[in-house]
Structures are given as structure tokens and as C-alpha cells.
């Protein structure tokens, strides 16, 4: 059985999801891309995530954003450090592998009690 979440007075704005990256304007291109990547991975994993999975997802999103910026620089003909890029890409691969590379189905089956109550209210 899991540990109960901390009482609300101990929650942070980051922990509640009110902010994603502390001190970063959430409207910037990188912040928006970070959110897209984290949301995509969370969806692939079926939603109900452990705290450890959330941390791995954040690290993976950070590395993915970094790699995308380097790829843009390469496409523009700017300096490109292939060794640094491959090191980060391998770290990203390992994180994603730890999380699981296949999609997982999310359980959308309603609870029997909720289903019966909803039917009773609809009929009543």
C-alpha cells in the first residue's frame, strides 16, 4: 500500500502542477516543448504515474529539448559536437528505456458502484 500524499500545506506549486519549471516563463518555445514532451510520455505510459516516473519523464524531456536544439543548430550549419550529442542522446535513450518504450493502455473501465449510481441518476 502506498504512502498517503502530504497534506496540502506541505505541497509546492511545482508539486501541484501549478508551475512546471521554476522561474521560467511558461510561454517560451522551450517551455512549451518541454510540456508537450512530458505530456506525450505521460500519455504513452497510461497516466497514473509514480513520483519516480514523473522525475524520469522530466529528465527525459529536458534531454529531448537539448537534443532538438542541437539538431536545429546542425541544420543551420552551425558548430556541432557529435560526441556531446551522442552522449546526451544515449542518456535519453536509457531514460526512455527505463520508462518503457511501448504504449500502455489506460484503464477506462468505470467502477461498478459509480456505473450503477450514474445509471440510477440518469433513469431517476
C-alpha positions in Angstrom: 0.0 0.0 0.0 1.4 3.4 -1.0 2.1 6.3 1.3 -0.6 9.0 1.5 0.2 12.3 -0.2 1.4 15.1 2.0 -1.2 17.4 3.4 -1.9 20.5 1.2 0.1 22.9 3.4 3.3 20.9 2.5 2.7 21.0 -1.3 4.7 23.2 -3.6 3.5 24.9 -6.7 5.7 22.6 -8.7 4.3 19.5 -6.9 0.7 20.5 -7.6 1.5 21.2 -11.3 0.8 24.9 -11.0 4.2 25.6 -12.5 6.4 23.2 -14.5 9.8 24.9 -14.5 10.6 27.2 -11.6 11.5 30.7 -12.7 10.8 30.1 -16.4 8.3 31.9 -18.5 6.0 29.1 -19.5 5.2 30.8 -22.8 8.7 30.3 -24.2 9.2 27.9 -27.0 11.4 25.6 -25.0 9.0 25.6 -22.0 6.0 24.8 -24.3 8.0 22.0 -26.0 9.0 20.6 -22.6 5.3 20.4 -21.6 4.5 18.7 -24.9 7.1 16.1 -24.4 6.2 15.4 -20.8 2.5 15.2 -21.7 3.2 12.8 -24.6 5.3 10.5 -22.5 2.8 10.5 -19.6 0.1 9.6 -22.1 2.2 6.8 -23.5 2.6 5.4 -20.0 -1.1 5.4 -19.4 -1.4 8.3 -17.0 -1.3 7.1 -13.4 2.4 7.6 -12.7 4.7 7.2 -9.7 6.7 10.1 -8.4 9.9 8.3 -9.7 8.3 8.1 -13.2 7.5 11.8 -13.1 11.1 12.6 -12.3 12.4 10.4 -15.1 10.0 12.0 -17.5 11.1 15.5 -16.6 14.8 14.5 -17.1 13.9 12.8 -20.4 12.0 15.9 -21.6 15.0 18.1 -20.7 17.4 16.0 -22.7 15.0 15.8 -25.6 14.7 19.6 -25.7 18.5 19.9 -25.6 18.9 17.4 -28.5 16.3 19.2 -30.5 18.2 22.5 -30.1 21.4 20.9 -31.2 19.7 19.3 -34.2 18.5 22.8 -35.2 22.0 24.2 -34.9 23.3 21.3 -37.1 20.6 22.0 -39.7 21.6 25.7 -39.8 25.2 24.7 -40.4 26.4 25.8 -37.0 29.1 24.1 -34.9 28.0 20.6 -33.8 29.7 18.4 -31.2 28.8 14.9 -32.2 30.4 13.4 -29.1 28.4 15.5 -26.8 25.3 14.9 -28.8 25.7 11.2 -28.8 26.4 11.1 -25.0 23.2 13.0 -24.3 21.2 11.0 -26.9 22.3 7.8 -25.2 21.4 9.1 -21.8 17.9 10.0 -23.2 17.6 6.5 -24.7 18.4 4.9 -21.3 15.8 7.1 -19.5 13.2 6.3 -22.1 14.1 2.6 -21.9 13.7 2.6 -18.1 10.3 4.2 -18.5 9.3 1.7 -21.2 9.2 2.3 -24.9 5.8 0.8 -25.6 2.5 2.5 -25.0 0.4 1.2 -22.1 -3.3 1.1 -22.2 -5.1 3.3 -19.7 -7.8 1.5 -17.7 -11.0 3.4 -18.6 -13.4 0.7 -17.1 -15.8 2.5 -14.7 -16.0 1.4 -11.2 -19.2 -0.8 -10.8 -20.6 1.3 -8.0 -20.0 4.6 -10.0 -21.6 3.0 -13.1 -24.7 1.9 -11.1 -25.1 5.3 -9.4 -24.7 7.1 -12.8 -27.4 4.8 -14.4 -29.7 5.4 -11.4 -29.3 9.2 -11.7 -29.9 9.1 -15.4 -33.1 7.0 -15.0 -34.3 8.9 -12.0 
